[in-house]
Amino acid sequence: MKKRVGVLALQGDFREHREVLESLGHEVREIRKPAQLEDLDALIIPGGESTTIARLIISNGFQQPLRDFCASGRPTWGTCAGAILLAKEVDNLDRPGIETMHIAVHRNAFGRQVDSFEADLNVRGLEGGPVRAVFIRAPLIQRVDPPAEAIATLDDGTIVAAREENLLAISFHPELTGDSRLHEFFLTIGTPAREPAVEVAG
């Protein structure tokens, strides 16, 4: 079913997410004002520079509207920097993010951009075999507290993806691989925002 999906477009990889979603046939909106959140079915908070996005969230009045969106039950997905912003606990972030997901995140845990790497990951709930994950200045998820749960780890047990009901946080960049399965999976979690139109007899 075609959905109306927003991608927070303050900074970062929002265009790449938009292109994946459009290739799947969804209506995509780049979100730059809080009022644009109202009629979405789902929202992606993309990778980028977490301190910059956090600053722009606050200066543009997004913090409480984003918290309300997360609480609404609609699918909300943070990738890389977006995962940092969803976490209730983050080290070395000099201003608060959205802080709705019961995870603790360590920023830039895998080093600088020159330390970027790829790995094949099995993601719980995702069919079709492992996904190729691209890690760029990536965070790691240090701790997952209920009701959140880890859904993907590296071979050494490092948590790189977690889910809490309608919230999804991953450390890597699924928009860069050409594999759209995680985008499709994301849209199946949570509850729909819009009810089907009901005709009222005159």
Backbone as CSV, one residue per row, in Angstrom:
resi,resn,N_x,N_y,N_z,CA_x,CA_y,CA_z,C_x,C_y,C_z
1,MET,0.841,-1.187,0.000,0.000,0.000,0.000,0.882,1.245,0.000
2,LYS,0.546,2.191,-0.835,1.299,3.429,-0.914,1.168,4.211,0.378
3,LYS,2.312,4.685,0.893,2.302,5.446,2.138,2.918,6.815,1.927
4,ARG,2.586,7.706,2.844,3.138,9.057,2.828,4.242,9.098,3.886
5,VAL,5.483,9.164,3.425,6.630,9.044,4.311,7.417,10.344,4.312
6,GLY,7.750,10.824,5.484,8.574,12.009,5.602,10.022,11.643,5.878
7,VAL,10.929,12.455,5.367,12.347,12.328,5.688,12.790,13.679,6.234
8,LEU,13.248,13.696,7.482,13.684,14.946,8.083,14.839,15.511,7.255
9,ALA,14.670,16.716,6.737,15.592,17.256,5.736,16.311,18.501,6.242
10,LEU,16.780,18.440,7.477,17.535,19.560,8.030,18.999,19.489,7.647
11,GLN,19.538,18.258,7.535,20.934,18.032,7.162,21.110,16.535,6.981
12,GLY,22.070,16.124,6.170,22.375,14.700,6.066,21.845,14.043,4.807
13,ASP,21.658,12.706,4.881,21.376,11.861,3.713,19.885,11.750,3.395
14,PHE,19.160,12.839,3.475,17.713,12.734,3.271,17.362,12.434,1.814
15,ARG,18.127,12.954,0.866,17.780,12.718,-0.546,17.922,11.245,-0.908
16,GLU,18.942,10.595,-0.389,19.147,9.177,-0.691,17.992,8.327,-0.168
17,HIS,17.500,8.626,1.028,16.330,7.910,1.549,15.100,8.177,0.682
18,ARG,14.944,9.428,0.289,13.788,9.771,-0.546,13.792,8.962,-1.832
19,GLU,14.959,8.833,-2.453,15.048,8.096,-3.706,14.689,6.626,-3.533
20,VAL,15.122,6.005,-2.432,14.772,4.603,-2.182,13.256,4.466,-2.012
21,LEU,12.677,5.327,-1.202,11.240,5.247,-0.944,10.424,5.492,-2.206
22,GLU,10.858,6.447,-3.023,10.137,6.714,-4.269,10.244,5.527,-5.222
23,SER,11.381,4.833,-5.215,11.525,3.657,-6.076,10.573,2.543,-5.656
24,LEU,10.127,2.580,-4.393,9.162,1.596,-3.887,7.715,2.038,-4.112
25,GLY,7.542,3.229,-4.674,6.209,3.697,-5.009,5.518,4.525,-3.952
26,HIS,6.254,4.978,-2.936,5.637,5.761,-1.869,5.717,7.257,-2.154
27,GLU,4.808,7.991,-1.556,4.851,9.452,-1.605,5.822,9.925,-0.524
28,VAL,6.798,10.727,-0.907,7.845,11.140,0.033,7.858,12.655,0.160
29,ARG,7.981,13.128,1.392,8.071,14.551,1.654,9.338,14.848,2.441
30,GLU,10.070,15.873,2.009,11.215,16.347,2.771,10.701,17.307,3.836
31,ILE,10.949,16.979,5.098,10.340,17.695,6.220,11.305,18.750,6.756
32,ARG,10.877,20.013,6.686,11.700,21.126,7.173,10.980,21.999,8.194
33,LYS,9.670,21.744,8.404,8.895,22.502,9.384,8.068,21.526,10.212
34,PRO,7.927,21.772,11.522,7.187,20.842,12.378,5.772,20.536,11.893
35,ALA,5.088,21.518,11.323,3.704,21.296,10.885,3.605,20.234,9.801
36,GLN,4.705,19.987,9.084,4.686,18.997,8.009,4.626,17.566,8.529
37,LEU,4.815,17.370,9.826,4.772,16.030,10.404,3.348,15.498,10.523
38,GLU,2.366,16.366,10.479,1.026,16.015,10.933,0.371,14.873,10.169
39,ASP,0.467,14.857,8.847,-0.292,13.870,8.089,0.589,12.783,7.475
40,LEU,1.721,12.503,8.103,2.607,11.447,7.619,2.193,10.086,8.165
41,ASP,2.518,9.041,7.413,2.362,7.670,7.894,3.614,7.185,8.613
42,ALA,4.760,7.752,8.286,6.032,7.285,8.835,7.073,8.371,8.651
43,LEU,8.195,8.251,9.393,9.232,9.276,9.349,10.610,8.642,9.463
44,ILE,11.553,9.141,8.652,12.953,8.742,8.745,13.776,9.938,9.199
45,ILE,14.651,9.694,10.173,15.624,10.690,10.624,16.974,10.199,10.115
46,PRO,17.542,10.841,9.102,18.673,10.262,8.377,20.015,10.456,9.064
47,GLY,21.030,9.803,8.480,22.390,10.020,8.911,22.873,11.402,8.510
48,GLY,23.918,11.851,9.179,24.480,13.169,8.939,25.387,13.515,10.104
49,GLU,25.394,14.770,10.492,26.209,15.211,11.629,25.266,15.397,12.821
50,SER,25.373,14.522,13.811,24.368,14.483,14.878,24.294,15.776,15.671
51,THR,25.433,16.424,15.948,25.373,17.672,16.703,24.690,18.773,15.892
52,THR,24.934,18.793,14.577,24.293,19.795,13.719,22.793,19.560,13.647
53,ILE,22.387,18.302,13.451,20.951,18.009,13.370,20.272,18.307,14.697
54,ALA,20.918,17.963,15.820,20.336,18.252,17.131,20.137,19.754,17.315
55,ARG,21.124,20.541,16.899,21.009,21.999,17.003,19.850,22.507,16.149
56,LEU,19.729,21.985,14.928,18.665,22.437,14.030,17.287,21.984,14.507
57,ILE,17.210,20.807,15.127,15.941,20.350,15.707,15.457,21.349,16.753
58,ILE,16.371,21.790,17.602,15.992,22.732,18.659,15.661,24.102,18.073
59,SER,16.518,24.618,17.196,16.321,25.978,16.678,15.090,26.090,15.786
60,ASN,14.658,24.966,15.194,13.471,24.976,14.329,12.210,24.486,15.026
61,GLY,12.284,24.303,16.347,11.096,23.940,17.113,10.602,22.524,16.893
62,PHE,11.519,21.609,16.553,11.127,20.244,16.222,11.104,19.289,17.417
63,GLN,11.747,19.643,18.514,11.996,18.632,19.540,10.703,17.986,20.061
64,GLN,9.773,18.780,20.554,8.544,18.190,21.077,7.676,17.586,19.979
65,PRO,7.513,18.220,18.808,6.761,17.565,17.744,7.344,16.205,17.342
66,LEU,8.655,16.063,17.328,9.254,14.765,17.009,9.002,13.759,18.121
67,ARG,9.063,14.195,19.356,8.745,13.292,20.473,7.294,12.835,20.387
68,ASP,6.408,13.765,20.048,4.993,13.411,19.907,4.799,12.428,18.747
69,PHE,5.529,12.624,17.650,5.422,11.712,16.514,5.845,10.308,16.931
70,CYS,6.951,10.202,17.645,7.411,8.890,18.115,6.368,8.234,19.007
71,ALA,5.713,9.031,19.848,4.711,8.499,20.776,3.404,8.147,20.085
72,SER,3.223,8.580,18.850,1.958,8.366,18.142,1.783,6.936,17.644
73,GLY,2.860,6.150,17.666,2.791,4.783,17.162,3.168,4.626,15.708
74,ARG,3.396,5.735,15.020,3.774,5.658,13.614,5.244,5.252,13.471
75,PRO,5.586,4.494,12.435,6.966,4.058,12.257,7.927,5.246,12.202
76,THR,8.963,5.175,13.027,9.985,6.216,13.081,11.345,5.543,13.081
77,TRP,12.207,5.960,12.155,13.469,5.245,11.923,14.628,6.225,11.942
78,GLY,15.584,5.964,12.822,16.800,6.753,12.862,17.967,5.951,12.328
79,THR,18.646,6.470,11.289,19.804,5.786,10.729,21.059,6.583,11.058
80,CYS,22.067,5.913,11.609,23.349,6.525,11.969,23.103,7.722,12.910
81,ALA,23.275,8.962,12.448,23.015,10.108,13.320,21.585,10.086,13.847
82,GLY,20.650,9.611,13.035,19.263,9.521,13.485,19.096,8.600,14.674
83,ALA,19.887,7.513,14.717,19.852,6.603,15.872,20.355,7.306,17.119
84,ILE,21.389,8.127,16.963,21.917,8.906,18.092,20.839,9.820,18.648
85,LEU,20.100,10.465,17.765,19.088,11.421,18.193,17.899,10.760,18.860
86,LEU,17.587,9.506,18.477,16.472,8.797,19.116,16.823,8.299,20.515
87,ALA,18.101,8.080,20.790,18.521,7.429,22.040,18.279,8.310,23.261
88,LYS,17.871,7.665,24.340,17.720,8.376,25.606,19.073,8.736,26.218
89,GLU,20.104,7.950,25.930,21.438,8.221,26.473,22.453,8.271,25.336
90,VAL,23.239,9.354,25.297,24.275,9.523,24.279,25.495,10.164,24.942
91,ASP,26.688,9.655,24.618,27.880,10.310,25.120,28.316,11.409,24.157
92,ASN,28.858,12.483,24.693,29.474,13.553,23.901,28.529,14.243,22.923
93,LEU,27.261,14.332,23.265,26.332,15.150,22.482,26.002,16.359,23.343
94,ASP,26.369,17.559,22.863,26.330,18.736,23.737,24.959,19.384,23.859
95,ARG,23.948,18.784,23.253,22.571,19.285,23.402,21.631,18.095,23.257
96,PRO,20.454,18.163,23.843,19.560,17.004,23.797,19.035,16.733,22.405
97,GLY,18.837,15.437,22.105,18.200,15.047,20.863,16.712,14.862,21.086
98,ILE,16.167,13.789,20.534,14.738,13.509,20.682,14.492,12.691,21.946
99,GLU,15.429,11.776,22.253,15.471,11.072,23.551,14.202,10.280,23.840
100,THR,13.797,9.436,22.900,12.571,8.668,23.109,12.801,7.159,23.201
101,MET,13.953,6.666,22.765,14.178,5.224,22.666,15.096,4.752,23.779
102,HIS,14.764,3.610,24.391,15.493,3.114,25.556,16.781,2.401,25.142
103,ILE,17.693,3.189,24.565,19.004,2.682,24.194,20.052,3.709,24.605
104,ALA,21.290,3.228,24.802,22.434,4.098,25.047,23.381,3.964,23.866
105,VAL,23.812,5.091,23.322,24.596,5.104,22.088,25.932,5.806,22.314
106,HIS,26.976,5.238,21.714,28.313,5.829,21.734,28.593,6.400,20.354
107,ARG,28.775,7.710,20.268,28.987,8.378,18.978,30.361,8.048,18.393
108,ASN,30.419,8.007,17.045,31.679,7.810,16.317,32.506,6.650,16.880
109,ALA,31.821,5.589,17.281,32.487,4.479,17.963,33.485,3.747,17.073
110,PHE,33.258,3.787,15.766,34.114,3.036,14.852,35.188,3.908,14.207
111,GLY,35.364,5.144,14.701,36.437,5.978,14.198,35.992,6.987,13.158
112,ARG,36.981,7.531,12.461,36.744,8.582,11.471,36.236,7.991,10.156
113,GLN,35.978,8.882,9.194,35.446,8.432,7.910,36.399,7.462,7.211
114,VAL,37.709,7.634,7.410,38.668,6.721,6.778,38.566,5.314,7.348
115,ASP,37.908,5.179,8.498,37.725,3.864,9.122,36.397,3.224,8.730
116,SER,35.738,3.765,7.728,34.467,3.198,7.264,34.667,1.754,6.805
117,PHE,33.619,0.952,6.957,33.706,-0.445,6.553,32.318,-0.960,6.214
118,GLU,32.270,-2.162,5.656,31.011,-2.823,5.332,30.968,-4.190,5.989
119,ALA,29.764,-4.673,6.251,29.594,-5.992,6.869,28.251,-6.559,6.456
120,ASP,28.160,-7.891,6.423,26.884,-8.564,6.176,26.211,-8.840,7.508
121,LEU,24.965,-8.430,7.630,24.250,-8.544,8.893,22.950,-9.325,8.724
122,ASN,22.664,-10.160,9.694,21.346,-10.775,9.803,20.499,-9.900,10.713
123,VAL,19.376,-9.437,10.204,18.488,-8.560,10.958,17.235,-9.345,11.324
124,ARG,16.959,-9.442,12.606,15.794,-10.192,13.052,14.510,-9.579,12.489
125,GLY,13.694,-10.416,11.867,12.449,-9.965,11.277,12.546,-9.644,9.804
126,LEU,13.768,-9.635,9.271,13.973,-9.300,7.864,14.214,-10.568,7.065
127,GLU,13.414,-10.775,6.035,13.540,-11.970,5.214,14.516,-11.736,4.057
128,GLY,15.008,-12.852,3.489,15.834,-12.753,2.292,17.323,-12.821,2.524
129,GLY,17.746,-13.172,3.749,19.169,-13.307,4.015,19.801,-12.033,4.538
130,PRO,21.130,-12.044,4.713,21.826,-10.893,5.296,21.708,-9.640,4.421
131,VAL,21.823,-8.487,5.072,21.915,-7.216,4.364,23.360,-6.739,4.417
132,ARG,23.767,-6.037,3.370,25.090,-5.427,3.348,24.987,-4.068,4.032
133,ALA,25.727,-3.896,5.112,25.638,-2.677,5.905,26.889,-1.836,5.713
134,VAL,26.692,-0.538,5.454,27.779,0.410,5.264,27.885,1.278,6.519
135,PHE,29.048,1.241,7.170,29.290,1.989,8.398,30.232,3.154,8.099
136,ILE,29.747,4.395,8.328,30.535,5.600,8.080,30.486,6.474,9.334
137,ARG,31.624,6.615,10.013,31.666,7.355,11.285,30.490,6.915,12.175
138,ALA,30.342,5.630,12.281,29.110,5.068,12.832,29.115,5.021,14.361
139,PRO,27.933,5.167,14.958,27.786,4.930,16.387,27.585,3.445,16.655
140,LEU,27.767,3.043,17.897,27.341,1.708,18.302,26.329,1.852,19.430
141,ILE,25.512,0.825,19.568,24.495,0.824,20.622,25.083,0.072,21.807
142,GLN,25.418,0.805,22.864,26.090,0.224,24.020,25.156,-0.614,24.886
143,ARG,23.911,-0.171,24.969,22.975,-0.852,25.863,21.565,-0.728,25.304
144,VAL,20.790,-1.788,25.479,19.389,-1.808,25.063,18.556,-2.192,26.274
145,ASP,17.664,-1.315,26.679,16.816,-1.560,27.847,15.385,-1.819,27.397
146,PRO,14.658,-2.732,28.088,13.267,-2.990,27.731,12.459,-1.690,27.783
147,PRO,11.520,-1.543,26.864,11.020,-2.529,25.900,11.811,-2.593,24.592
148,ALA,12.909,-1.847,24.467,13.740,-1.955,23.266,14.436,-3.312,23.245
149,GLU,14.805,-3.760,22.040,15.525,-5.027,21.891,16.488,-4.941,20.725
150,ALA,17.623,-5.613,20.865,18.600,-5.660,19.779,18.080,-6.559,18.665
151,ILE,18.260,-6.120,17.415,17.809,-6.948,16.288,18.945,-7.258,15.305
152,ALA,20.138,-6.684,15.517,21.286,-7.027,14.665,22.574,-6.705,15.405
153,THR,23.558,-7.596,15.264,24.868,-7.386,15.873,25.968,-7.748,14.875
154,LEU,27.146,-7.182,15.096,28.324,-7.619,14.368,28.785,-8.964,14.915
155,ASP,29.762,-9.583,14.276,30.233,-10.899,14.697,30.754,-10.900,16.131
156,ASP,31.263,-9.743,16.598,31.798,-9.680,17.962,30.739,-9.359,19.006
157,GLY,29.475,-9.308,18.581,28.377,-9.045,19.511,27.997,-7.583,19.650
158,THR,28.723,-6.678,18.995,28.389,-5.254,19.050,27.007,-5.016,18.447
159,ILE,26.144,-4.328,19.190,24.777,-4.075,18.724,24.786,-2.920,17.731
160,VAL,24.205,-3.142,16.561,24.160,-2.101,15.529,22.743,-1.826,15.027
161,ALA,21.750,-2.493,15.596,20.356,-2.194,15.253,19.464,-2.600,16.416
162,ALA,18.464,-1.767,16.691,17.532,-2.045,17.779,16.148,-1.561,17.382
163,ARG,15.163,-2.192,18.015,13.778,-1.809,17.763,13.041,-1.679,19.085
164,GLU,12.175,-0.696,19.167,11.281,-0.527,20.319,9.908,-0.179,19.786
165,GLU,9.073,-1.204,19.657,7.731,-1.035,19.119,7.804,-0.357,17.743
166,ASN,7.339,0.881,17.613,7.336,1.558,16.314,8.636,2.300,16.011
167,LEU,9.632,2.191,16.892,10.892,2.913,16.715,11.989,1.954,16.273
168,LEU,12.784,2.396,15.294,13.874,1.593,14.766,15.122,2.458,14.738
169,ALA,16.237,1.923,15.250,17.514,2.645,15.250,18.595,1.730,14.715
170,ILE,19.333,2.206,13.714,20.435,1.418,13.175,21.671,2.297,13.021
171,SER,22.846,1.670,13.128,24.111,2.398,13.116,24.648,2.657,11.719
172,PHE,24.048,2.047,10.705,24.635,2.078,9.374,23.726,2.806,8.384
173,HIS,24.103,2.755,7.096,23.433,3.543,6.052,22.775,2.628,5.015
174,PRO,21.526,2.220,5.223,20.858,1.324,4.267,20.500,2.006,2.956
175,GLU,20.521,3.323,2.942,20.153,4.058,1.732,21.255,4.041,0.674
176,LEU,22.430,3.481,1.013,23.577,3.528,0.105,23.864,2.209,-0.601
177,THR,23.069,1.176,-0.361,23.447,-0.163,-0.827,22.656,-0.678,-2.019
178,GLY,21.526,-0.070,-2.342,20.683,-0.607,-3.404,19.750,-1.708,-2.940
179,ASP,19.794,-2.056,-1.662,18.901,-3.071,-1.075,17.827,-2.329,-0.290
180,SER,16.589,-2.435,-0.745,15.507,-1.661,-0.135,14.734,-2.428,0.936
181,ARG,15.203,-3.616,1.313,14.411,-4.440,2.237,14.231,-3.798,3.607
182,LEU,15.243,-3.091,4.100,15.075,-2.451,5.401,14.056,-1.321,5.345
183,HIS,14.003,-0.608,4.239,12.974,0.420,4.089,11.575,-0.205,4.068
184,GLU,11.440,-1.328,3.385,10.153,-2.014,3.349,9.776,-2.543,4.739
185,PHE,10.755,-3.119,5.426,10.525,-3.630,6.783,10.095,-2.507,7.726
186,PHE,10.776,-1.394,7.664,10.471,-0.255,8.520,9.012,0.162,8.398
187,LEU,8.476,0.146,7.198,7.106,0.612,6.989,6.054,-0.370,7.502
188,THR,6.483,-1.549,7.956,5.529,-2.522,8.507,5.398,-2.427,10.023
189,ILE,6.265,-1.650,10.680,6.194,-1.565,12.136,5.292,-0.403,12.534
190,GLY,4.786,-0.452,13.736,3.943,0.633,14.211,2.532,0.549,13.673
191,THR,1.845,1.665,13.738,0.438,1.732,13.344,0.262,2.808,12.286
192,PRO,-0.691,2.622,11.378,-0.902,3.633,10.334,-1.390,4.951,10.903
193,ALA,-1.016,6.043,10.259,-1.402,7.369,10.728,-2.794,7.768,10.278
194,ARG,-3.137,7.317,9.075,-4.380,7.810,8.488,-5.398,6.679,8.381
195,GLU,-6.612,6.989,8.750,-7.690,6.031,8.599,-8.267,6.166,7.185
196,PRO,-8.763,5.057,6.626,-9.411,5.172,5.303,-10.570,6.169,5.336
197,ALA,-10.729,6.883,4.257,-11.813,7.858,4.194,-13.171,7.159,4.295
198,VAL,-14.056,7.742,5.058,-15.405,7.191,5.237,-16.407,8.162,4.642
199,GLU,-17.190,7.663,3.723,-18.209,8.507,3.120,-19.410,8.578,4.038
200,VAL,-19.899,9.793,4.209,-21.062,10.004,5.060,-22.272,10.238,4.160
201,ALA,-23.292,9.436,4.402,-24.508,9.557,3.584,-25.171,10.914,3.844
202,GLY,-25.558,11.562,2.760,-26.200,12.874,2.895,-27.696,12.756,3.035
